[in-house]
Amino acid sequence: MEYVPTIGLEIHCELKTASKMFCSCPNRPDAGAPNTNVCPVCLGHPGTLPVANREAIRLTRLVGLALDSRILEHSKFDRKNYFYPDLPKGYQISQYDQPLCSGGSLEISDGGKPKKIGITRVHLEEDTGKLMHSDDKDHSLVDFNRGGVPLMELVTEPDIENADQAREFVKELQLILRHLGASDADMEKGQLRVEVNISLGRIAPDGKKILGTKVEIKNLNSLKAVEGSVACEIGRQTARIKNGKKVVQETRGWNEFIGQTFSQREKEEAFDYRYFPEPDIPPLAISPGEIEKLKAAVGELPAKKRFRLTEQYGLDAAIVEIFVVNRDLGEYFEKIASELEEWANVKEGDCENSEDQRCRLARLCANYLTTDVLGALAGKSFCEKEFPVSPENFAEFICLIYKGEITSKIAKQVLAEMMKTGNDPSAIITQKGLSQISGKKEIAVIVEGVMARNEKAVADYRAGKQNAFQFLIGQVLAATQGRANPDILKEALLEKLGEVKE
Ligand SMILES: [Zn+2]
């Protein structure tokens, strides 16, 4: 019997606004001493009135547009009633039957093939406070700095089939949230929190899917946890069914140290939240014209950027991904690429011929940025504002390498100096005496000197040992600190080795 995992995700994301969802307290859940970013509104004092955060609403709609959701022209907030110590009002302001965004989809890469995951809805609510339980279970403390922070909730259709797809979905969504400036979506900081719903269904003989028992896994706060818990749960449920045991409907947690899910609580009776419209906040409306305007603010989404960078510059997938994830670096790259295009006097267009000059320049530049520059930053993220080299100077640097005016060895020294001082490469080359030696006579003299000092290698070469040639090239390069023009050097060496032979 084939079992088919059916997986849906519920994702909560703290939005990056200046203030909280319904009051003017700073939206800084982790800053300052506990219970300092609070006021009577977010502490739920009687008689206080909430005012909805316009920016949080805008960001949620923006996320909806990025996910092809329908933006509801009329939506509203509702009260979700439940009692818990981290919720001072005794209810959470959320959205019930008229969310900000409905439907939509996100395309992910399923092992290189595109797969669309349906979105059910995206709505807006407020975060709760944070409970801290004492080790001896004697008491608990609550910090309301997080209480009332704008929280976006996104629910997917159960279209996900395995652990890889679940991880890819969260990863792609995270990129989009960052691209839109909606959230930093840092999972370790709890800015993006994932819950998984998972069941093992069967395919009936008539092709219909028979759903299994749904298990929830809560509080997943890393991509690794999402992937690991889904893989583990598929394995656990499969084993149970095969052993003739039932899968219990329950909520499970994830223990990342042992790499297993564990039972937290069995399904209680479905809780009745007694939703009703929030009477203190007027319903929300947006006109089709305003929705159109907002669409323009979505900009180039990661998927589109991936496609364009590949087409336009002929870059490898791995490098494209670095530029998509590291947006600042990607934008810096494109500024240099446009400088290079100007220099090469070619028009922007598709990389039809991977050998064409424009693409070769772009690839050369991309390689230096993703290896040498990122390497020198040693794990720190690239930030154009703080990077001392202007795109013009970097473009000039790439041209010098492309034209063969500096060797890759010299290029490393020049780049290191550029990154230290921000100076232009030509000035550095002059100052540091790094210019290339390309005078035939000058190189011939150096070659003669090297041959005289390495008689054995010369003899070896003449006896047919090819290795000796590389050795001699290396010696000349060493003698010139890498400054000899490689082509002229090779030519001169071949000529001198041949000359004596005659
Ligand atoms: Zn407040």
Residues whose N, C-alpha, C, O or C-beta is under 5 A from the ligand:
A	BS01	ZN	C23 S24 C25 N37 V38 C39 V41 C42
